[in-house]
Amino acid sequence: PALRRPAIGIDLGTTKSCVGLFRDGKVEIISNKQGLRTTPSCVAFTKTGRLMGEEAKNQAALNAPNTVFSAKRLLGRAYEDAAALKDAHFWPFQVVKAEGNSQVQVSYKGAEKSFFPEEISAGILGNLKEMAEDYLGQPVTHAIITVPAYFNDSQRQATRDAGVIAGINVLRILNETTAAALAYSLHHPDNRARDVLIFDMGGGAVSVSVFSIDRSVVEVKATAGDSHLGGDDFDNCLVSFFMDEFLKQHRENISHDRRAVWRLRTACEAAKRTLSSSKKATVSVDCLYKGINLQADVTRAQFEHLCANLFQRVLKPVKRVLQDAKLSQTQIDDVVVIGASTRMPKIRELLQDFFGGQPLNQRLNADEAVASGAAVQAAILMESRSEVARNLLALDVVSASMGIETATGKMHGLVKRNTAIPAVVTRTFTTLRDHQPDLLIRTYEGERAIADENHLLGCFLLRGLSPAPRGMTLLEVTFYIDADGILSVFALDKVTGNTNPITVDAKKGRLSKEEILRLAEDHEKYRAEDRAQKWKLATKNYLQSCAFSMKRTSEDILNYFTLQAKKKMVEKCQQAFSWL
């Protein structure tokens, strides 16, 4: 039966994504056309149109420079971001600079074209939305989209923008670990209060949160993470190692050959997965470069040695989140691991050793838990009639401190990390000069004492201040952090009572409202073109099938037709084949 107002939960992952729906008291994970419950976060651009998910990934070896993956790692990041540029070294597609923002440059329908990361993510989200619509047989416009708990304000806003471009009414940007905690609570309906640590490691990031779960209330005590530590980084380690080995053995540098890098990356990713269950894996790529084959074994011990610097970073957010929650390892009742990268034995070993040998809870589906929890939260916000959904409550926190730069260049904290959200903080500022016409406030996010060592959220210019001697103009500035963890700023001139308009000079990496509107229109245009291309291919395949069938039939029923009639039928079939 059709739902009154269907809302879905989307886990927008770095390497793969998942979409779920909560109805009739349970979560339903929606499969793609290939029958798989997760879909590659991959978009390919071809001479005729775009391909999504499995179709995009399957043709990547032949179209590597125009197949975009891991776009999530570019969301909300300026081109100069060192982490993003480091990733670009391993990507077969090209990342270019456009007015301070990152864009991916591809060949699309025979022409060079650049796309924002938000557009790529919108394509992935749009594909997941269409999967849900096909599954339900009705339009879907509302969704919750998850992000790593340690995503900053810019990255959260960029994710929301991607949803808007995809034609989605984004109900909330939800932390992945909070979504997983909702899924956990759904599977543990007992009344015993417990402190639970959820460790989520996917393709691009680590999120760690400590929750107090009491009956149906899920309260975040603290959250931490590393927004650039995931499966992709372990893949990059292997790729870098084998590129160096290939150079040593054959004196050939393959780094500039995008197709070769993609093929090597695919082989390394497969080897990494094999090493989760075996002590040894083979990396084999025929004719990798200039006809030279690559065939080499890698052991689990060797892999762990190559990635030692990455494994050393795994426990840092765990220690930090316990410190912020004011809990010791022994006070944690349950350690839950989710995310595909937690299948690596070394990750599980590090966590289990840190918690004194306590068994890890692996009962939640590592790939589907986040989408499941997001689907539950979507049902809650859409006022589901389900008693299970109605009784659940999730209380989240802001993942990083927010503050302003003082006249001495220091960071003046206004909102401390792990403050419950939504949150409102109001502070009063004054002028430093007589008859000062405006006041510039720089807003930052981070934990460093020096302001410009933190992440710049934006510069807020308060214009048209009332003329007055220095220190007499009082400006009340309100910082509002919504349930998505996104900051808005409002200002009031207390002398005149006027609300001052705020001009936001956003940090590079953000899209303007006009750009979002234009990209949404482009997205609809691309979707229409994709549908037309799919219809064309389906019709072409149908005609081809009919022609083959008619040709076979004419040969099988020779006794019922004259030789001339049969010849005419075969000619018509040949004409169809020639036209096709």
Secondary structure in CASP SS format (residue, H / E / C, confidence):
PFRMAT SS
TARGET T0000
AUTHOR 0000-0000-0000
METHOD secondary structure of the structure
MODEL  1
P C 1.00
A C 1.00
L C 1.00
R C 1.00
R C 1.00
P C 1.00
A E 1.00
I E 1.00
G E 1.00
I E 1.00
D E 1.00
L C 1.00
G C 1.00
T C 1.00
T C 1.00
K E 1.00
S E 1.00
C E 1.00
V E 1.00
G E 1.00
L E 1.00
F E 1.00
R E 1.00
D C 1.00
G C 1.00
K E 1.00
V E 1.00
E E 1.00
I E 1.00
I C 1.00
S C 1.00
N C 1.00
K C 1.00
Q C 1.00
G C 1.00
L C 1.00
R C 1.00
T C 1.00
T E 1.00
P E 1.00
S C 1.00
C E 1.00
V E 1.00
A E 1.00
F E 1.00
T C 1.00
K C 1.00
T C 1.00
G C 1.00
R E 1.00
L E 1.00
M E 1.00
G H 1.00
E H 1.00
E H 1.00
A H 1.00
K H 1.00
N H 1.00
Q C 1.00
A H 1.00
A H 1.00
L H 1.00
N C 1.00
A H 1.00
P H 1.00
N H 1.00
T E 1.00
V E 1.00
F E 1.00
S C 1.00
A H 1.00
K H 1.00
R H 1.00
L H 1.00
L C 1.00
G C 1.00
R C 1.00
A E 1.00
Y C 1.00
E C 1.00
D C 1.00
A H 1.00
A H 1.00
A H 1.00
L H 1.00
K H 1.00
D H 1.00
A H 1.00
H C 1.00
F C 1.00
W C 1.00
P C 1.00
F C 1.00
Q E 1.00
V E 1.00
V E 1.00
K E 1.00
A E 1.00
E C 1.00
G C 1.00
N E 1.00
S E 1.00
Q E 1.00
V E 1.00
Q E 1.00
V E 1.00
S E 1.00
Y E 1.00
K C 1.00
G C 1.00
A E 1.00
E E 1.00
K E 1.00
S E 1.00
F E 1.00
F C 1.00
P H 1.00
E H 1.00
E H 1.00
I H 1.00
S H 1.00
A H 1.00
G H 1.00
I H 1.00
L H 1.00
G H 1.00
N H 1.00
L H 1.00
K H 1.00
E H 1.00
M H 1.00
A H 1.00
E H 1.00
D H 1.00
Y H 1.00
L H 1.00
G C 1.00
Q C 1.00
P C 1.00
V C 1.00
T C 1.00
H E 1.00
A E 1.00
I E 1.00
I E 1.00
T E 1.00
V E 1.00
P C 1.00
A C 1.00
Y C 1.00
F C 1.00
N C 1.00
D H 1.00
S H 1.00
Q H 1.00
R H 1.00
Q H 1.00
A H 1.00
T H 1.00
R H 1.00
D H 1.00
A H 1.00
G H 1.00
V H 1.00
I H 1.00
A C 1.00
G C 1.00
I C 1.00
N E 1.00
V E 1.00
L E 1.00
R E 1.00
I E 1.00
L E 1.00
N E 1.00
E H 1.00
T H 1.00
T H 1.00
A H 1.00
A H 1.00
A H 1.00
L H 1.00
A H 1.00
Y H 1.00
S H 1.00
L H 1.00
H H 1.00
H C 1.00
P C 1.00
D C 1.00
N C 1.00
R C 1.00
A C 1.00
R E 1.00
D E 1.00
V E 1.00
L E 1.00
I E 1.00
F E 1.00
D E 1.00
M E 1.00
G C 1.00
G C 1.00
G C 1.00
A C 1.00
V E 1.00
S E 1.00
V E 1.00
S E 1.00
V E 1.00
F E 1.00
S E 1.00
I E 1.00
D E 1.00
R C 1.00
S C 1.00
V E 1.00
V E 1.00
E E 1.00
V E 1.00
K E 1.00
A E 1.00
T E 1.00
A E 1.00
G E 1.00
D E 1.00
S C 1.00
H C 1.00
L C 1.00
G C 1.00
G H 1.00
D H 1.00
D H 1.00
F H 1.00
D H 1.00
N H 1.00
C H 1.00
L H 1.00
V H 1.00
S H 1.00
F H 1.00
F H 1.00
M H 1.00
D H 1.00
E H 1.00
F H 1.00
L H 1.00
K H 1.00
Q H 1.00
H H 1.00
R C 1.00
E C 1.00
N C 1.00
I C 1.00
S C 1.00
H C 1.00
D C 1.00
R H 1.00
R H 1.00
A H 1.00
V H 1.00
W H 1.00
R H 1.00
L H 1.00
R H 1.00
T H 1.00
A H 1.00
C H 1.00
E H 1.00
A H 1.00
A H 1.00
K H 1.00
R H 1.00
T H 1.00
L C 1.00
S C 1.00
S C 1.00
S C 1.00
K C 1.00
K E 1.00
A E 1.00
T E 1.00
V E 1.00
S E 1.00
V E 1.00
D E 1.00
C E 1.00
L E 1.00
Y E 1.00
K C 1.00
G C 1.00
I E 1.00
N E 1.00
L E 1.00
Q E 1.00
A E 1.00
D E 1.00
V E 1.00
T E 1.00
R H 1.00
A H 1.00
Q H 1.00
F H 1.00
E H 1.00
H H 1.00
L H 1.00
C C 1.00
A H 1.00
N H 1.00
L H 1.00
F H 1.00
Q C 1.00
R C 1.00
V C 1.00
L C 1.00
K H 1.00
P H 1.00
V H 1.00
K H 1.00
R H 1.00
V H 1.00
L H 1.00
Q H 1.00
D H 1.00
A H 1.00
K C 1.00
L C 1.00
S C 1.00
Q H 1.00
T H 1.00
Q H 1.00
I C 1.00
D C 1.00
D E 1.00
V E 1.00
V E 1.00
V E 1.00
I E 1.00
G C 1.00
A H 1.00
S H 1.00
T H 1.00
R H 1.00
M C 1.00
P H 1.00
K H 1.00
I H 1.00
R H 1.00
E H 1.00
L H 1.00
L H 1.00
Q H 1.00
D H 1.00
F H 1.00
F C 1.00
G C 1.00
G C 1.00
Q C 1.00
P C 1.00
L C 1.00
N E 1.00
Q C 1.00
R C 1.00
L C 1.00
N C 1.00
A C 1.00
D C 1.00
E C 1.00
A H 1.00
V H 1.00
A H 1.00
S H 1.00
G H 1.00
A H 1.00
A H 1.00
V H 1.00
Q H 1.00
A H 1.00
A H 1.00
I H 1.00
L H 1.00
M C 1.00
E C 1.00
S C 1.00
R C 1.00
S C 1.00
E H 1.00
V H 1.00
A H 1.00
R H 1.00
N C 1.00
L C 1.00
L E 1.00
A E 1.00
L E 1.00
D C 1.00
V E 1.00
V C 1.00
S C 1.00
A C 1.00
S C 1.00
M E 1.00
G E 1.00
I E 1.00
E E 1.00
T C 1.00
A C 1.00
T C 1.00
G C 1.00
K E 1.00
M E 1.00
H E 1.00
G E 1.00
L E 1.00
V E 1.00
K C 1.00
R C 1.00
N C 1.00
T C 1.00
A E 1.00
I C 1.00
P C 1.00
A E 1.00
V E 1.00
V E 1.00
T E 1.00
R E 1.00
T E 1.00
F E 1.00
T E 1.00
T C 1.00
L C 1.00
R C 1.00
D C 1.00
H C 1.00
Q C 1.00
P C 1.00
D C 1.00
L E 1.00
L E 1.00
I E 1.00
R E 1.00
T E 1.00
Y E 1.00
E E 1.00
G C 1.00
E C 1.00
R C 1.00
A C 1.00
I E 1.00
A H 1.00
D H 1.00
E H 1.00
N C 1.00
H E 1.00
L E 1.00
L E 1.00
G E 1.00
C E 1.00
F E 1.00
L E 1.00
L E 1.00
R C 1.00
G C 1.00
L C 1.00
S C 1.00
P C 1.00
A C 1.00
P C 1.00
R C 1.00
G C 1.00
M C 1.00
T C 1.00
L E 1.00
L E 1.00
E E 1.00
V E 1.00
T E 1.00
F E 1.00
Y E 1.00
I E 1.00
D C 1.00
A C 1.00
D C 1.00
G C 1.00
I C 1.00
L E 1.00
S E 1.00
V E 1.00
F E 1.00
A E 1.00
L E 1.00
D E 1.00
K C 1.00
V C 1.00
T C 1.00
G C 1.00
N C 1.00
T E 1.00
N E 1.00
P C 1.00
I E 1.00
T E 1.00
V E 1.00
D E 1.00
A E 1.00
K C 1.00
K C 1.00
G C 1.00
R C 1.00
L C 1.00
S C 1.00
K H 1.00
E H 1.00
E H 1.00
I H 1.00
L H 1.00
R H 1.00
L H 1.00
A H 1.00
E H 1.00
D H 1.00
H H 1.00
E H 1.00
K H 1.00
Y H 1.00
R H 1.00
A H 1.00
E H 1.00
D H 1.00
R H 1.00
A H 1.00
Q H 1.00
K H 1.00
W H 1.00
K H 1.00
L H 1.00
A H 1.00
T H 1.00
K H 1.00
N H 1.00
Y H 1.00
L H 1.00
Q H 1.00
S H 1.00
C H 1.00
A H 1.00
F H 1.00
S H 1.00
M H 1.00
K H 1.00
R H 1.00
T H 1.00
S H 1.00
E H 1.00
D H 1.00
I C 1.00
L H 1.00
N H 1.00
Y H 1.00
F C 1.00
T C 1.00
L H 1.00
Q H 1.00
A H 1.00
K H 1.00
K H 1.00
K H 1.00
M H 1.00
V H 1.00
E H 1.00
K H 1.00
C H 1.00
Q H 1.00
Q H 1.00
A H 1.00
F H 1.00
S H 1.00
W H 1.00
L C 1.00
END
